[in-house]
Amino acid sequence: MNRMKELAKFASGFEAFHALANAYFWMSGMSLMLFGVATTPQMHLASALVNAAFAGGLGAYAWRRSKEGSAP
């Protein structure tokens, strides 16, 4: 198996977790103070959408079948 695809599978799950965590923070209306920056629920929504897009892209790459060696 291709090592880059295995790494992409891990990263996809990692980003999916962050998307779900940010979606939870957004739905609960939570505000956090991280490194002196106050995050708002709107920032959590934007982060959830970006993380979900990354997770989807990485997942599509990771589980895509290669054309080489595939049965007709």
Residue frames as a rotation matrix with the C-alpha (Angstrom) as fourth column:
MET 1
0.583 0.812 0.000 0.00
0.812 -0.583 0.000 0.00
0.000 0.000 -1.000 0.00
ASN 2
0.022 -0.534 0.845 1.16
0.473 -0.739 -0.479 3.49
0.881 0.410 0.236 -0.76
ARG 3
-0.459 -0.283 -0.842 2.51
0.888 -0.120 -0.444 5.26
0.024 -0.952 0.306 2.34
MET 4
-0.989 0.104 0.104 1.18
-0.098 -0.993 0.066 8.63
0.110 0.056 0.992 1.25
LYS 5
-0.215 0.969 -0.122 -2.34
-0.249 0.066 0.966 7.22
0.944 0.238 0.227 1.00
GLU 6
0.055 0.185 -0.981 -2.04
0.813 0.562 0.152 5.71
0.580 -0.806 -0.119 4.48
LEU 7
-0.801 -0.388 -0.456 -0.89
0.579 -0.698 -0.422 9.07
-0.154 -0.602 0.784 5.83
ALA 8
-0.804 0.564 0.189 -3.80
-0.361 -0.715 0.599 10.77
0.472 0.413 0.778 4.05
LYS 9
0.018 0.821 -0.570 -6.23
0.303 0.539 0.786 8.31
0.953 -0.187 -0.239 5.69
PHE 10
-0.241 -0.181 -0.953 -4.89
0.968 0.020 -0.249 9.24
0.064 -0.983 0.170 9.12
ALA 11
-0.968 -0.188 -0.167 -4.96
0.199 -0.979 -0.049 12.97
-0.155 -0.081 0.985 8.34
SER 12
-0.525 0.846 0.093 -8.52
-0.128 -0.186 0.974 12.64
0.841 0.500 0.206 7.04
GLY 13
0.203 0.582 -0.788 -9.68
0.719 0.457 0.523 11.19
0.664 -0.673 -0.326 10.34
PHE 14
-0.527 -0.505 -0.684 -7.70
0.829 -0.485 -0.280 13.82
-0.190 -0.714 0.674 12.25
GLU 15
-0.981 0.170 0.098 -9.41
-0.124 -0.924 0.361 16.63
0.152 0.342 0.928 10.31
ALA 16
-0.206 0.957 -0.206 -12.83
0.134 0.236 0.962 14.97
0.969 0.170 -0.177 10.61
PHE 17
-0.042 0.124 -0.991 -12.43
0.981 0.191 -0.018 14.98
0.187 -0.974 -0.130 14.40
HIS 18
-0.818 -0.324 -0.475 -11.58
0.439 -0.886 -0.151 18.68
-0.371 -0.332 0.867 14.35
ALA 19
-0.763 0.619 0.185 -14.57
-0.155 -0.453 0.878 19.40
0.627 0.641 0.442 12.11
LEU 20
0.091 0.830 -0.550 -16.90
0.522 0.430 0.736 17.64
0.848 -0.354 -0.394 14.56
ALA 21
-0.262 -0.252 -0.932 -15.33
0.955 -0.206 -0.213 19.37
-0.138 -0.946 0.294 17.57
ASN 22
-0.983 -0.125 -0.137 -15.69
0.103 -0.982 0.157 22.81
-0.154 0.140 0.978 15.97
ALA 23
-0.463 0.886 0.031 -19.26
-0.028 -0.050 0.998 22.02
0.886 0.462 0.048 14.93
TYR 24
0.098 0.454 -0.886 -20.03
0.883 0.371 0.288 21.11
0.460 -0.810 -0.364 18.55
PHE 25
-0.610 -0.394 -0.688 -18.46
0.689 -0.693 -0.213 24.36
-0.393 -0.604 0.694 19.78
TRP 26
-0.944 0.290 0.157 -20.49
-0.122 -0.749 0.651 26.31
0.307 0.595 0.743 17.21
MET 27
-0.173 0.956 -0.236 -23.81
0.206 0.269 0.941 24.62
0.963 0.114 -0.243 18.09
SER 28
0.137 0.197 -0.971 -23.25
0.972 0.164 0.171 25.08
0.193 -0.967 -0.169 21.82
GLY 29
0.802 0.183 0.569 -22.36
0.204 -0.979 0.027 28.76
0.561 0.095 -0.822 21.33
MET 30
0.651 -0.607 -0.456 -19.02
0.663 0.163 0.731 28.30
-0.369 -0.778 0.508 23.08
SER 31
0.798 -0.538 0.274 -16.39
-0.285 -0.736 -0.615 31.03
0.532 0.412 -0.740 23.05
LEU 32
0.685 -0.651 -0.329 -12.79
0.726 0.565 0.392 30.19
-0.069 -0.507 0.859 23.89
MET 33
0.800 -0.584 -0.136 -9.67
-0.578 -0.812 0.082 32.18
-0.158 0.013 -0.987 24.62
LEU 34
0.758 -0.572 0.314 -6.73
0.598 0.801 0.016 30.57
-0.261 0.176 0.949 22.80
PHE 35
-0.205 -0.967 0.151 -3.29
0.974 -0.187 0.125 32.20
-0.093 0.173 0.981 22.87
GLY 36
-0.673 -0.053 -0.737 -4.85
0.269 -0.946 -0.178 35.59
-0.688 -0.319 0.651 23.55
VAL 37
-0.873 0.435 -0.220 -7.40
-0.382 -0.332 0.862 35.32
0.302 0.837 0.456 20.73
ALA 38
-0.459 0.807 0.370 -11.08
-0.366 0.208 -0.907 35.13
-0.809 -0.552 0.201 21.64
THR 39
-0.984 0.177 0.004 -12.81
0.088 0.470 0.878 32.67
0.153 0.865 -0.478 19.32
THR 40
-0.433 0.901 -0.021 -16.48
-0.799 -0.395 -0.453 33.19
-0.417 -0.179 0.891 18.54
PRO 41
0.062 0.537 0.841 -19.13
0.050 0.840 -0.540 30.68
-0.997 0.076 0.025 17.46
GLN 42
0.892 0.244 -0.379 -18.86
-0.328 -0.226 -0.917 32.10
-0.310 0.943 -0.121 13.92
MET 43
0.010 -0.964 -0.266 -15.15
-0.999 0.001 -0.039 31.30
0.038 0.267 -0.963 13.90
HIS 44
-0.476 -0.122 0.871 -15.96
-0.375 0.924 -0.075 27.75
-0.795 -0.362 -0.486 14.99
LEU 45
0.610 0.745 0.268 -18.43
0.007 0.334 -0.943 27.41
-0.792 0.577 0.199 12.12
ALA 46
0.695 -0.421 -0.583 -15.83
-0.716 -0.329 -0.616 28.57
0.067 0.845 -0.530 9.61
SER 47
-0.382 -0.881 0.277 -13.24
-0.904 0.419 0.087 26.20
-0.193 -0.218 -0.957 11.10
ALA 48
-0.093 0.429 0.898 -15.70
-0.158 0.884 -0.439 23.30
-0.983 -0.183 -0.014 10.96
LEU 49
0.877 0.465 -0.117 -16.39
-0.157 0.048 -0.986 23.92
-0.454 0.884 0.115 7.28
VAL 50
0.364 -0.830 -0.423 -12.70
-0.905 -0.208 -0.372 24.23
0.221 0.518 -0.826 6.39
ASN 51
-0.496 -0.548 0.674 -11.78
-0.726 0.687 0.024 21.11
-0.476 -0.477 -0.738 8.38
ALA 52
0.278 0.681 0.677 -14.62
-0.052 0.715 -0.697 19.16
-0.959 0.158 0.234 6.76
ALA 53
0.881 -0.003 -0.472 -13.42
-0.465 -0.178 -0.867 20.21
-0.081 0.984 -0.159 3.30
PHE 54
-0.120 -0.990 -0.075 -9.87
-0.983 0.129 -0.129 19.09
0.137 0.058 -0.989 4.10
ALA 55
-0.380 0.028 0.925 -11.16
-0.453 0.866 -0.212 15.80
-0.807 -0.499 -0.316 5.52
GLY 56
0.665 0.710 0.230 -13.24
-0.097 0.388 -0.917 15.18
-0.740 0.587 0.327 2.41
GLY 57
0.691 -0.470 -0.550 -10.40
-0.700 -0.241 -0.673 15.98
0.184 0.849 -0.495 0.05
LEU 58
-0.389 -0.871 0.300 -7.91
-0.919 0.390 -0.060 13.85
-0.065 -0.299 -0.952 1.94
GLY 59
-0.128 0.436 0.891 -10.42
-0.295 0.841 -0.453 11.01
-0.947 -0.320 0.021 2.17
ALA 60
0.866 0.452 -0.212 -11.16
-0.301 0.135 -0.944 11.14
-0.398 0.882 0.253 -1.55
TYR 61
0.259 -0.863 -0.434 -7.43
-0.884 -0.030 -0.467 10.94
0.390 0.505 -0.770 -2.31
ALA 62
-0.467 -0.556 0.687 -6.76
-0.834 0.535 -0.134 8.22
-0.293 -0.636 -0.714 0.26
TRP 63
-0.186 0.473 0.861 -9.50
-0.085 0.865 -0.494 5.81
-0.979 -0.166 -0.121 -0.78
ARG 64
0.517 0.290 -0.805 -9.35
-0.790 -0.199 -0.579 6.47
-0.328 0.936 0.127 -4.53
ARG 65
0.609 -0.290 0.738 -8.46
0.313 0.943 0.113 3.36
-0.729 0.162 0.665 -6.52
SER 66
-0.285 -0.757 -0.588 -5.48
-0.485 -0.415 0.769 3.55
-0.827 0.505 -0.249 -8.79
LYS 67
0.621 0.509 -0.596 -6.01
-0.751 0.167 -0.639 2.77
-0.226 0.845 0.486 -12.46
GLU 68
-0.260 -0.791 -0.554 -2.92
-0.820 0.484 -0.307 0.57
0.511 0.374 -0.774 -12.51
GLY 69
-0.953 -0.252 -0.169 -3.61
-0.158 0.888 -0.432 -3.06
0.259 -0.385 -0.886 -11.71
SER 70
-0.421 0.866 0.268 -7.37
-0.595 -0.041 -0.803 -2.66
-0.685 -0.498 0.532 -11.35
ALA 71
-0.654 0.265 0.709 -9.62
0.505 0.850 0.148 -5.31
-0.563 0.455 -0.690 -12.86
PRO 72
-0.956 0.275 0.099 -11.76
-0.071 -0.549 0.833 -4.30
0.283 0.789 0.545 -15.86
